[in-house]
């Protein structure tokens, strides 16, 4: 007998960066993707922000942790990935801790458009 899987809501994390671009055939007016990065030495916390161009609003964002596979499993902790920015009016921010023994690179992405 076959079992039906329950319907699950789409996870927001899956749609953060991919959502708008993947599910629409046309990008909104003034669409742009911007990226910024930061290197965080072992045992430290870093903050990175990437801002939308003037007059554009953030539609979503996310981050990527560089450095290959996790060394000890818990060597990175992301405390924040959000549209809250302190260095401008619209963009994306991450705050992450490098608990490992080697430097790690963090990239932060934002998708922006005219709104």
C-alpha positions in Angstrom: 0.0 0.0 0.0 1.4 3.4 -1.0 1.5 6.2 1.6 0.9 9.8 0.7 3.4 12.3 2.0 1.9 15.2 3.8 1.8 18.5 2.0 4.5 20.7 3.4 4.8 24.5 3.1 7.7 25.7 1.0 10.5 26.7 3.3 11.4 30.3 3.2 15.1 29.5 3.3 14.8 27.7 -0.1 13.2 30.7 -1.7 15.3 33.5 -0.3 17.7 34.0 -3.3 16.2 31.7 -5.8 12.6 32.5 -5.3 12.0 35.6 -7.4 14.4 34.8 -10.2 13.4 31.1 -10.5 9.6 31.4 -10.4 9.0 34.4 -12.6 9.8 34.7 -16.3 10.4 38.5 -16.1 12.6 40.2 -13.6 11.2 43.3 -12.0 12.3 46.8 -13.2 15.8 47.6 -12.1 16.5 44.1 -10.9 20.0 43.5 -9.6 22.0 41.0 -7.5 24.8 42.3 -5.5 27.4 40.5 -3.4 29.9 41.5 -0.7 32.2 39.4 1.4 34.2 39.3 4.6 37.0 37.1 5.9 36.7 36.1 9.5 39.7 34.8 11.4 39.4 31.9 13.7 37.6 32.5 17.0 36.0 35.8 15.8 32.7 37.1 14.7 32.1 39.2 11.6 29.4 41.3 10.1 28.9 41.9 6.4 26.3 44.1 4.6 25.6 44.6 1.0 23.4 47.5 -0.1 21.0 48.0 -2.9 21.7 50.8 -5.4 20.1 54.1 -4.7 16.3 54.0 -5.0 16.0 50.2 -5.0 14.5 48.0 -2.4 15.7 44.6 -1.1 13.5 41.7 -2.3 15.5 39.0 -0.5 19.0 37.9 0.3 21.2 35.2 1.7 24.7 34.0 2.4 27.4 31.5 1.5 30.1 30.2 3.7 33.4 29.5 2.0 36.2 27.3 3.0 34.9 23.9 2.0 33.4 21.4 4.3 32.9 22.1 8.0 36.0 21.1 9.8 34.5 20.1 13.2 30.8 20.3 12.4 30.0 23.3 14.6 32.8 25.6 13.4 30.5 28.3 12.0 27.4 29.9 13.5 25.2 32.4 11.6 23.4 34.6 14.1 21.7 36.8 11.6 20.7 36.8 7.9 18.2 39.6 7.4 17.2 42.8 5.5 18.2 44.9 8.6 21.2 47.0 7.6 22.9 49.7 9.6 25.2 51.2 6.9 22.4 52.3 4.5 18.7 52.2 3.8 18.1 48.9 1.9 20.2 45.7 1.6 21.1 42.4 3.4 23.2 41.7 6.5 24.8 38.6 8.0 26.5 38.2 11.3 28.5 35.0 11.7 31.0 33.5 14.1 34.0 31.5 13.0 34.5 28.9 15.8 37.0 27.0 13.8 40.8 27.1 13.8 41.3 28.6 10.3 40.0 31.8 8.6 36.6 31.5 6.8 35.1 33.6 4.0 31.5 34.7 4.2 29.6 36.1 1.2 26.3 38.0 1.6 23.9 38.5 -1.3 21.0 40.8 -1.9 18.4 40.9 -4.7 17.1 44.4 -5.4 14.6 46.1 -7.7 12.7 49.4 -8.2 9.7 49.4 -6.0 
